[in-house]
Amino acid sequence: MLAVLALGGLTSSPLGTLLLALVAVTVIVLVGRFVLSVAWKLLVVATILVGAAWVVTTVLG
């Protein structure tokens, strides 16, 4: 309840609204960086596995 009241006072001015928007964008970017770092690693592993499977099927096939 106290957080809602604090945010209500924060958004009463244009600078407060801008600050809130910047904090929200910062949180989204930080979460996005984590998700992309995990996704990048998964893509590298998948590429290596598919490449290895292709080499094995080409050599043995």
C-alpha positions as CSV (number, residue, x, y, z in Angstrom):
1,M,0.0,0.0,0.0
2,L,2.8,2.4,0.9
3,A,4.6,1.6,-2.5
4,V,1.4,2.5,-4.4
5,L,1.2,5.8,-2.5
6,A,4.9,6.6,-3.2
7,L,4.4,5.8,-6.9
8,G,1.3,8.0,-7.0
9,G,3.4,11.0,-5.7
10,L,6.2,10.1,-8.1
11,T,4.1,10.3,-11.2
12,S,2.5,13.6,-10.3
13,S,5.3,15.5,-12.0
14,P,6.8,15.1,-15.5
15,L,10.3,14.4,-14.1
16,G,8.9,11.8,-11.7
17,T,7.1,10.1,-14.6
18,L,10.4,10.2,-16.7
19,L,12.3,8.7,-13.7
20,L,9.8,5.9,-13.4
21,A,9.9,5.2,-17.1
22,L,13.7,5.1,-17.1
23,V,13.8,2.7,-14.1
24,A,11.3,0.4,-16.0
25,V,13.4,0.5,-19.2
26,T,16.5,-0.3,-17.1
27,V,14.9,-3.3,-15.5
28,I,13.7,-4.5,-18.9
29,V,17.2,-4.1,-20.4
30,L,18.9,-5.9,-17.5
31,V,16.4,-8.9,-17.8
32,G,16.8,-8.9,-21.6
33,R,20.6,-9.0,-21.3
34,F,20.3,-12.1,-19.0
35,V,17.9,-13.8,-21.4
36,L,20.0,-13.1,-24.4
37,S,23.2,-14.3,-22.8
38,V,21.4,-17.7,-22.1
39,A,19.9,-17.8,-25.6
40,W,23.3,-17.1,-27.2
41,K,24.9,-20.0,-25.4
42,L,22.0,-22.3,-26.4
43,L,22.4,-21.3,-30.0
44,V,26.1,-22.0,-30.0
45,V,25.6,-25.4,-28.4
46,A,22.8,-26.2,-30.9
47,T,24.9,-25.2,-33.9
48,I,27.8,-27.4,-32.7
49,L,25.5,-30.4,-32.2
50,V,23.8,-30.0,-35.5
51,G,27.1,-29.5,-37.2
52,A,28.5,-32.6,-35.6
53,A,25.4,-34.6,-36.5
54,W,25.7,-33.4,-40.1
55,V,29.4,-34.4,-40.3
56,V,28.6,-37.9,-38.8
57,T,25.8,-38.5,-41.3
58,T,27.9,-37.3,-44.2
59,V,30.9,-39.4,-43.3
60,L,28.9,-42.5,-42.4
61,G,26.2,-42.1,-45.0
